[in-house]
């Protein structure tokens, strides 16, 4: 889009093209979202962490040249925190190397962050399920 974002024509979601500059914990990911919203990133202040379902819409059916199941337009980071949680202090992430959804302690510093805005279309929700 020329403003640091990528629009997915199938889901109507607008994604941050580049991930956060460094890996972080899940609570730090929430702070990163707040920071982008305060800065009005790409002219908007309604950015959020994506759900597992939304992150899975970026999953490719086969590996790219970097051995990731992720479109190269999104770089080569392998795992991203999701907005979804599982119990006390446990958050989910999507791993584009292994190709699935996993959960881990929210204070674990090994996942990146890519924010999203908008709502998925009905057709995209059905294909991601």
Secondary structure, DSSP 8 states (H G I E B T S, - for coil): --SSEEE-TTT--EEESS--SS-B-HHHHHHHHHHHHHTTGGG-S--EE--HHHHHTTB-SS--TTS-SB-GGG-S--EEEEEEE-STTEEEEEETTTTEEEEEETT---BB--EEES---HHHHHHH-
